[in-house]
Structures are given as structure tokens and as C-alpha cells.
Amino acid sequence: MKLLDLFMTPIMLSPIGLTLLIVGGLLLLIAAASFRLVTQTKKYVIERLGGYYTTWGVGIHFLVPILDRVVSVVSLKEQVKDFDPQPVITKDNVTMQIDTVVFFSITDPKAYSYGTENPMLAIEKISATTLRNIIGDLDLDQTLTSRDLINTKMRLILDEATDPWGIKVNRVEVKNILPPKDIRDSMEKQMRAERERRQTILIAEGQKRSEILRAEGEAEAVILRANAVKQQKIKEAEGEAEAIFKLKEAEALGIKLIKDAAADNAVLTIKAYEALAKVADGRSTKIVIPTNITDLASSVMMAAEFAKDDKVKKEVK
């Protein structure tokens, strides 16, 4: 009971003790609030007694109360700024609207904090001025077809201009190029005509290719037919030659057989008569038999002459 009564008994402090307790609590809270945790993607710019003191990187840091203050917290990530369309005039006096996108990052937090009052406004104004200077040296057609050239020139000029402010311009992109409405209408008509022209060319090329393929097919068919006829004639000639060869071979074989059989004059005489009969068969009624029946060549020639005369007489009648 005595211990419980001790806790339940109110602590009596003097005014000085109470003041010290309050002040100590406030100092403890201030000290706890003075610690700062800096992440990897940020930088803290610190001033002490109104002047630049240091730049905090990654880690836990202590901010001395009253003496120190955080001037700015700078992000190290790449940032994107999309500027409103700017009126520009081309070399051939055409007014158009062009808007750009600038990609940049902060490389020097101190220069960024103290270099200019409003860095984004400064970048916008320099971007507009640079764009007018570049477009002023180009005509309309060059402006529409030279985006890469415009982007490269703007990046180089902006990067050099913003370097004292601790800003690194990584790239610049021309987002939109808007010529006047009458020029846009004319360009649309030209593009439509160009599309129709290309379509006509494609159709004509297709028809031309089709005609070429058809002609090539017909030529190949003619060649194939000619080759077929040629092969047919070759085969027929080869067949006739083979038939003549076989006939002559048979005749030679017959002569050889007669020779091998040692035929006498009687047999030769009979064969000569048979030859004369074949020559004069159905062609003449007159047959002249030579004195020497063995002179077969002479008899055959005479029979052939008679057969020829008989044929001519029949044709005359």
C-alpha cells in the first residue's frame, strides 16, 4: 500500500523546476525534429546564419536549430517540362505554332538554388527565343522535315545556357508543328493526291507484272510444244533408221547364209529369176531376160526401166 500511495501522490515541483522541465521537453522535441534523412534521389542545400553552408547527400544529418535552415530540396531525377506552343515565323514568312518538351536533370544543387530566381521560367524563355532563331533560318518545308536538326540545335544551345544554373539538358523534342489552317488544308490535298498517285502507280505496276507473267507463260508453252514436236520427230527418225538398219541387217544375214551354204549356179539363177519377178510384178508385161542370167544387176536395171516406162504410160492415159 505504501508503494501504491507513492505513485498516487502528486509530485510537487517548484516553479523553477517546472520551467526547466518544460524547456527540456521543448529542447528534446527541437533536437528530435532537427534530424533529417536524405534519400538517394535528393539533395539538401543548407544555409547557416543566412549564407550557404553545405549540401547534404544520402544519410542522416543534424540541422542545428536557429543557426541552420534548409534552403531547397533538389531532386536528382530526370525532369520533364512541357512548354506551351510558341508562335514562330519561318524564313518564307509563314507563322506557325510549335511546342517543345525539354528533358533535363539537376547536376549542381547549389548553382540551381542560387543561380536564378525561377529556373523553369528561365528555361521556357530561352527555349522560345532559341526556337524562333532556329526556325527563322528555315523555310516551311525545311521546318516540317527537319525535326531532328531542330531538336539537336535546341539541346546544344539550352544545355550551354543552363549550365551556370546547375541544369543539364538531356534532350529536346519538338512535339507539334502547326502551320496556318489554309496551309494545312493545302498540305492535306497534296497528301491525298500523292496517295492517289501512288495507288495508281501500284495498280499499273500490278497490271504490267501480270502481262509480263502471262507473256512469259505463253512463251514457255510455245517452247515446250516445239520441244515436244522436235522430240517426236527425233523419235520417228530414230525408229525409221532402226527399221532400215534391221532390214539391211536381215539382207546381209541372208547373203551371208547363201554364201555360207555354198550355193551353186543353179540356185543363183533361181534367185535371179525371183528378183526379176519382184521387179516386174504388176509394173510391166515385157521382161527382157539377158543372155547371162547371172548378170543380176543388168537385169534389175532393165526391169526397172520397163517398170518406169509402164508407169509413165499409165499416167498419160
C-alpha positions as CSV (number, residue, x, y, z in Angstrom):
1,M,0.0,0.0,0.0
2,K,2.8,2.4,0.7
3,L,4.2,1.9,-2.8
4,L,0.8,2.5,-4.4
5,D,0.3,5.5,-2.3
6,L,3.7,6.8,-3.5
7,F,2.6,6.6,-7.1
8,M,-0.7,8.2,-6.4
9,T,0.8,11.1,-4.6
10,P,1.1,14.1,-6.9
11,I,4.7,15.4,-7.4
12,M,5.1,18.8,-6.2
13,L,7.5,20.9,-8.2
14,S,8.7,24.4,-7.7
15,P,8.1,27.0,-10.4
16,I,11.8,26.8,-11.5
17,G,11.7,23.0,-11.7
18,L,8.5,23.2,-13.8
19,T,10.1,25.7,-16.1
20,L,13.2,23.6,-16.5
21,L,11.1,20.6,-17.3
22,I,9.2,22.4,-20.0
23,V,12.3,23.9,-21.5
24,G,14.0,20.4,-21.5
25,G,11.0,18.9,-23.2
26,L,10.9,21.6,-25.8
27,L,14.7,21.2,-26.5
28,L,14.2,17.5,-26.8
29,L,11.4,18.0,-29.3
30,I,13.5,20.5,-31.3
31,A,16.5,18.2,-31.3
32,A,14.4,15.3,-32.5
33,A,12.9,17.5,-35.2
34,S,16.4,18.6,-36.3
35,F,17.4,15.3,-37.7
36,R,17.0,14.9,-41.5
37,L,17.1,11.7,-43.5
38,V,18.3,12.3,-47.1
39,T,17.3,9.7,-49.7
40,Q,19.4,8.7,-52.7
41,T,17.4,10.8,-55.2
42,K,17.6,14.1,-53.3
43,K,20.0,16.8,-52.2
44,Y,19.5,19.3,-49.4
45,V,21.0,22.8,-49.7
46,I,21.8,24.1,-46.2
47,E,22.4,27.7,-45.1
48,R,23.9,28.7,-41.8
49,L,23.3,32.2,-40.5
50,G,21.9,33.3,-43.9
51,G,24.8,32.0,-46.0
52,Y,25.4,28.8,-48.0
53,Y,26.9,26.2,-45.7
54,T,26.8,22.8,-47.3
55,T,24.9,20.3,-49.4
56,W,23.6,17.1,-47.8
57,G,23.7,13.8,-49.6
58,V,22.4,10.4,-48.7
59,G,22.2,9.7,-44.9
60,I,21.1,11.1,-41.6
61,H,22.0,14.7,-40.9
62,F,21.5,17.1,-37.9
63,L,20.2,20.6,-38.6
64,V,21.4,23.0,-35.9
65,P,18.3,24.8,-34.6
66,I,18.2,28.5,-35.2
67,L,21.6,28.6,-36.9
68,D,20.8,26.3,-39.9
69,R,18.0,26.1,-42.3
70,V,17.1,24.0,-45.5
71,V,17.1,26.4,-48.4
72,S,15.9,23.9,-51.0
73,V,15.4,20.2,-51.5
74,V,16.6,19.3,-55.0
75,S,15.5,16.1,-56.9
76,L,18.2,14.4,-58.9
77,K,15.8,12.5,-61.2
78,E,15.3,13.5,-64.8
79,Q,12.5,16.0,-65.1
80,V,10.2,16.9,-68.0
81,K,8.9,20.3,-68.8
82,D,6.2,20.7,-71.5
83,F,6.0,24.2,-72.7
84,D,3.0,25.9,-74.4
85,P,3.0,26.4,-78.2
86,Q,5.1,29.3,-79.3
87,P,4.4,31.5,-82.4
88,V,7.4,31.4,-84.7
89,I,8.0,32.8,-88.2
90,T,9.8,30.8,-90.9
91,K,12.2,32.2,-93.4
92,D,9.4,32.4,-96.1
93,N,7.2,34.4,-93.7
94,V,4.8,31.6,-92.5
95,T,3.6,31.9,-89.0
96,M,3.2,28.6,-87.1
97,Q,2.8,27.3,-83.6
98,I,5.5,25.0,-82.2
99,D,5.5,23.4,-78.8
100,T,8.5,21.7,-77.3
101,V,9.3,19.2,-74.5
102,V,12.5,19.6,-72.5
103,F,14.1,16.7,-70.6
104,F,16.6,17.9,-68.0
105,S,18.3,17.0,-64.7
106,I,19.9,19.0,-61.9
107,T,23.6,18.3,-61.6
108,D,24.6,21.1,-59.2
109,P,22.1,21.7,-56.4
110,K,23.9,24.8,-55.1
111,A,24.0,26.5,-58.6
112,Y,20.4,25.5,-59.1
113,S,19.4,27.1,-55.8
114,Y,21.3,30.4,-56.2
115,G,21.7,30.7,-60.0
116,T,18.3,32.1,-60.9
117,E,15.1,33.0,-59.2
118,N,12.8,30.8,-61.3
119,P,14.8,28.2,-63.3
120,M,11.7,26.8,-65.1
121,L,10.6,30.2,-66.3
122,A,14.1,30.9,-67.4
123,I,14.3,27.6,-69.4
124,E,10.9,28.4,-71.0
125,K,12.0,31.9,-72.2
126,I,15.4,30.7,-73.5
127,S,13.6,27.8,-75.3
128,A,11.2,30.2,-77.0
129,T,14.0,32.5,-78.1
130,T,16.1,29.7,-79.4
131,L,13.2,28.2,-81.3
132,R,12.5,31.5,-83.0
133,N,16.1,31.9,-84.1
134,I,16.4,28.4,-85.5
135,I,13.0,28.5,-87.3
136,G,13.9,31.9,-88.7
137,D,16.6,30.3,-90.8
138,L,14.4,27.6,-92.2
139,D,11.5,27.7,-94.7
140,L,8.2,25.9,-94.3
141,D,9.2,22.7,-96.0
142,Q,12.5,22.5,-94.1
143,T,10.8,23.2,-90.8
144,L,8.4,20.3,-91.4
145,T,11.1,17.9,-92.3
146,S,13.9,18.9,-90.0
147,R,12.7,17.9,-86.6
148,D,16.0,16.1,-85.7
149,L,18.0,19.2,-86.7
150,I,15.8,21.5,-84.6
151,N,16.0,19.1,-81.6
152,T,19.8,18.9,-81.8
153,K,20.4,22.6,-82.1
154,M,18.0,23.5,-79.3
155,R,19.5,20.9,-76.9
156,L,23.0,22.2,-77.5
157,I,22.0,25.9,-77.0
158,L,19.8,25.2,-74.0
159,D,22.4,23.0,-72.4
160,E,25.1,25.7,-72.7
161,A,22.7,28.4,-71.4
162,T,21.5,26.5,-68.4
163,D,24.9,25.1,-67.3
164,P,25.6,28.1,-64.9
165,W,22.3,27.2,-63.1
166,G,23.4,23.6,-62.5
167,I,21.0,22.2,-65.1
168,K,21.9,19.5,-67.7
169,V,19.6,19.5,-70.7
170,N,19.5,15.8,-71.8
171,R,17.3,16.2,-74.9
172,V,14.7,18.5,-76.5
173,E,11.7,17.2,-78.6
174,V,9.5,19.2,-80.9
175,K,6.1,17.9,-80.1
176,N,3.8,19.6,-82.6
177,I,4.3,21.9,-85.6
178,L,1.0,23.6,-86.5
179,P,1.0,25.7,-89.8
180,P,-1.9,28.0,-90.6
181,K,-5.2,26.4,-91.5
182,D,-5.0,27.3,-95.2
183,I,-1.6,25.7,-95.5
184,R,-2.8,22.6,-93.5
185,D,-5.7,22.3,-96.0
186,S,-3.3,22.6,-98.9
187,M,-1.0,20.0,-97.4
188,E,-3.8,17.6,-96.9
189,K,-4.9,17.9,-100.5
190,Q,-1.3,17.3,-101.6
191,M,-1.0,14.2,-99.4
192,R,-4.3,12.9,-100.7
193,A,-3.2,13.5,-104.3
194,E,0.1,11.8,-103.5
195,R,-1.7,8.8,-102.1
196,E,-3.9,8.5,-105.2
197,R,-0.9,8.8,-107.4
198,R,0.9,6.0,-105.5
199,Q,-2.2,3.9,-105.7
200,T,-2.4,4.4,-109.5
201,I,1.3,3.5,-109.8
202,L,0.8,0.3,-107.8
203,I,-2.2,-0.7,-109.9
204,A,-0.3,0.0,-113.1
205,E,2.7,-2.0,-111.9
206,G,0.5,-4.9,-110.9
207,Q,-1.1,-5.0,-114.4
208,K,2.3,-4.7,-116.0
209,R,3.6,-7.6,-113.9
210,S,0.6,-9.6,-114.8
211,E,1.0,-9.0,-118.5
212,I,4.7,-10.0,-118.3
213,L,3.9,-13.2,-116.4
214,R,1.2,-14.0,-119.0
215,A,3.6,-13.4,-121.9
216,E,6.3,-15.4,-120.2
217,G,3.9,-18.3,-119.7
218,E,2.8,-18.2,-123.3
219,A,6.5,-18.2,-124.5
220,E,7.3,-21.1,-122.3
221,A,4.3,-23.0,-123.6
222,V,5.4,-22.4,-127.2
223,I,8.9,-23.6,-126.4
224,L,7.6,-26.7,-124.7
225,R,5.3,-27.5,-127.6
226,A,8.2,-27.0,-130.1
227,N,10.4,-29.2,-128.0
228,A,7.7,-31.9,-127.9
229,V,7.4,-31.8,-131.7
230,K,11.2,-31.9,-132.0
231,Q,11.4,-34.9,-129.7
232,Q,8.6,-36.7,-131.6
233,K,10.4,-36.2,-135.0
234,I,13.7,-37.4,-133.5
235,K,12.0,-40.5,-132.1
236,E,10.3,-41.1,-135.5
237,A,13.6,-40.7,-137.4
238,E,15.4,-42.9,-134.9
239,G,12.6,-45.5,-135.4
240,E,12.9,-45.4,-139.2
241,A,16.7,-45.5,-139.0
242,E,16.5,-48.5,-136.8
243,A,14.0,-50.2,-139.1
244,I,16.3,-49.6,-142.1
245,F,19.2,-50.9,-140.1
246,K,17.3,-54.0,-139.2
247,L,16.2,-54.6,-142.9
248,K,19.8,-54.2,-144.1
249,E,21.0,-56.4,-141.3
250,A,18.5,-59.1,-142.4
251,E,19.6,-58.8,-146.1
252,A,23.2,-59.0,-145.1
253,L,22.4,-62.0,-143.0
254,G,20.6,-63.6,-146.0
255,I,23.5,-63.0,-148.3
256,K,25.8,-64.4,-145.6
257,L,23.6,-67.5,-145.2
258,I,23.6,-68.1,-149.0
259,K,27.4,-67.6,-149.1
260,D,27.9,-70.0,-146.2
261,A,25.6,-72.6,-147.9
262,A,27.9,-72.6,-150.9
263,A,25.1,-72.1,-153.3
264,D,25.8,-73.3,-157.0
265,N,24.9,-71.6,-160.2
266,A,21.5,-73.2,-160.4
267,V,20.5,-71.7,-157.1
268,L,21.9,-68.3,-158.1
269,T,19.9,-68.5,-161.3
270,I,16.7,-69.2,-159.4
271,K,17.3,-66.2,-157.1
272,A,17.9,-64.0,-160.1
273,Y,14.6,-65.0,-161.5
274,E,12.9,-64.3,-158.3
275,A,14.5,-60.9,-158.2
276,L,13.3,-60.2,-161.7
277,A,9.8,-61.3,-160.9
278,K,9.7,-58.9,-158.0
279,V,10.9,-56.0,-160.1
280,A,8.4,-56.6,-162.9
281,D,5.5,-57.7,-160.6
282,G,2.4,-55.7,-161.7
283,R,4.5,-53.0,-163.5
284,S,5.2,-54.3,-167.0
285,T,4.2,-57.1,-169.3
286,K,7.6,-57.1,-171.1
287,I,10.5,-58.8,-169.4
288,V,13.9,-58.9,-171.2
289,I,16.0,-61.8,-170.0
290,P,19.7,-61.2,-170.5
291,T,21.9,-63.8,-172.1
292,N,23.9,-64.2,-169.0
293,I,21.3,-64.8,-166.3
294,T,24.0,-64.3,-163.6
295,D,24.3,-60.6,-164.6
296,L,21.6,-59.7,-162.0
297,A,22.5,-56.1,-161.8
298,S,21.9,-55.7,-165.6
299,S,18.6,-57.5,-165.4
300,V,17.3,-55.5,-162.5
301,M,18.2,-52.2,-164.2
302,M,16.4,-53.2,-167.4
303,A,13.3,-54.3,-165.4
304,A,13.3,-51.0,-163.5
305,E,13.4,-49.1,-166.8
306,F,10.4,-51.1,-168.1
307,A,8.5,-50.5,-164.9
308,K,9.2,-46.8,-165.2
309,D,8.0,-46.6,-168.8
310,D,4.9,-48.5,-168.0
311,K,4.1,-46.2,-165.1
312,V,4.5,-43.1,-167.3
313,K,2.2,-44.5,-169.9
314,K,-0.5,-45.2,-167.3
315,E,-0.2,-41.6,-166.0
316,V,-0.5,-40.2,-169.6
317,K,-3.7,-42.3,-170.2
